[in-house]
Amino acid sequence: MRKKKIWFSLLVSIAVLIMSACSSNGTSGTETKDGKTVLRFATWDTGESLKIQQDIAKEFEKENKDVKVQVEAYADGFDQKIAASFGAKNPPDVMYMWDFTTYSQSLEPLDSYIEKDTDINMDDFYEGLFNYSKVDDKLYGMPAGFSTMVVYYNKKLFDQYKIPYPQAGWTWDEFKEIAKNLTDKSKKQYGFSVTSEPDTYDLQGLVWSNGGSFISDDGKEIKGFINSTETVESIQLYGDMVKEGSAILTGGKNQQSASDIFKSGKLGMLVSGVWPIQGFKDAKVDFGTVMMPAFGSKPVKGLISSSSISIAKDSKQKELAWKFVKYFSSEKAINMRTADLPVRKSVVEKNKVMENPLYEPFYTMLENATNSPAFLLNKNWNEINRNLSAAINAVMVGQDGKPLFDKVVNESEKYLTKD
């Protein structure tokens, strides 16, 4: 689940020179001293999550004794190193992937492998996840992990103010009223937190739920979408809550993170993915999760932050790479990946994940995740997104969204068809 990188071309140019100079560090298809074939697998994970990947690699080796899986941990430098390896024609055979519009030309389409593989049950995967790894109707990655966005709420504060816990089907009007009731500035306590410089990606579920969008479904228009009443209204909702005092800006310079304030018991609600759950448990916070509110009677739309596993087009051992991808997508491997929400229905059912009230809302939101995010719909989205991001940041500090979003359209339409 990676964040979109800007200045991609510059990074590639610099990184290719570095990668070319040190390409001897890893070459697909080489053999170990004892004659095993080396399969390179690149991941962005670190810490305990990295150990899980290494353990999966070891299990794969047990079943394929002539193979040595070389796990390459790129951490925060993942995008630069992957781009460099593609440019140097020396990529890992298999890698974690998220940005398919940028990298699809360097990836192997998986459709033909799936079609001829009778063992893999594609219906067992949540269908919405595939919307995030397809380009031009070709599949370039198998789902590895995901999160949707939900509302976390502090049960202790709700109990203190005698506010019933929120339930699925609640509305933004109810949300705003609760946030006001939980706010006590004399205690530096707020009902909600708004990121001072939010990632535009994370706001798309909010926009879709109000019937808006940043871009047309065919990726060819932003006029009437970015600056539509529905889009502006949904973004303005957050800015107005900050202006009115029921929400606090977080995550910027000299500002605490929303998670830290939530742990301290001074924040009633926050919107996030699955990532902070364990930290909240460790901090002994009494909390719950609930699906996102609705704009009146409009259907709530989910947004997925996803990770997939892909094969490099330049891999010299694609059949072996597919075998590893298939193993990584198996029930056994998914059960080992305890840091991720399971992407197979059978695993969710067997592990009774939906019976856990903390995790059930993530899957409810997944079922509602049928839209494709903007960066998958237009290859030049990065350039449009810079202008959009600046406008949204201004809304969060009190400015009126409509003229700002009109300006975004006027300054960004030229990028829609740029080669």
C-alpha positions, 0 to 999 in steps of 0.5 A: 500500500504505497503512496504515489511518488512525484518526479518519477522520471527524474528518479528513474534517470538517477537511479538507473545509473546507480542500478546499472553500476551495481547490477551484479548484486542480483541477477535473475536466473543465476544459481547458488553454489549448490545448483539451486535456481535463484528467484528474486523477490522484492518487498517494501516491508520491514520489521515483523512484516519482512520476517513474515515474507522471509518465512513464506519464502522458506516455506516455498523453498521446502516445497521447491527444493531446487529453488532459493528465494532471494528476498530483497527488502527495499523499505522506503526506497522501494519505488526508486529501486524498482524503477531503477531495476526496470530501467537497467533491465535487471528487475527482481523476478517478483515484487510487491506492486501498487502503482500499475499505471506507472509500471504496467509496461514493465510487468508481465500480464497474468491473464494467460497464466491464470487461464491455463492454471486449473488450480487457482480459484479466482472467485475466492478473491474479493472482486473489488481488489482486482480493480486496483491491479488492472490496466486496459483490462489486463491483470498485472498483480494478484492481491496480497493485502488491503485496507479500506477506510473506516471510522475509529471511535473512543468508547470511553469518551462516548460513554462519558458524554452518554453518546450511543456508539455509531452504527452502520447506516449513520450519516455525516450530519450525525457524525458532525453533531457527535463531533461537536458534542465530544469537543471541549477545547478547554481540555484540548479535546476534539471530536474529530481529526483532519489531516492538514495536508491529506493525501488526495487518494485517501479522500476519494471514498468520501467524494464518491459517497457524495456522488462526486469524483475527481475524474470521469470513468474513462479518465478523459475529463476533470471539468464537471468532476473535480469542481462539481458541487458534490466533490466540492461539498464533500471536501468542504465538509472536513474544512468546515469542521476545522473552521467550526472547531469540532475537528483539529488539524493533525500530522503537519509541522509541529502537529501531533499525529491523529493516532497519538492524540487518539491514544491519549484519549483526547480525540473522539473519532478518526478515519483510517485504515487497518494500520493503527489497530495494533498500536491502539490495542497496545496503548490500552485504548477502548475503541471501536470501528464502524463503516464510514457515514453516508451523505443522506440516502446516498450509498457509501462507497469504499476506497481500497489501499491495496498491495499486489504481487507481480512478475517482471516482464524482463524476468528470465524465469516467468513460469517459476515466478508465477509458481511463487506468485500462486504460492504467495496467494495461497490460503497457507501463505495468506494465513501466515501474513497476519499483518494483512487483512485476508484477501481470500473469502475462504480464509475470512470464513475459516478464521471467522474474521467477520465475527470480530467487530473491529474487522467487520467494517473493513470488509463491509467497506470492501464490498462497497468498493467498486470505483477505480481511483483516479491515478489508474484512469489517467497516466498523467494524474500525478501532474493534475494531482499536484494542483488538486492537492494544493487546493485541498490543503487550502480548504483544510485551513479555511478557504472556500473550495469552489473557486480553488477547484475551478482553478484546478480544472483550468490549470490541469485540463492540459495534462489530460491528453499529454503524451 
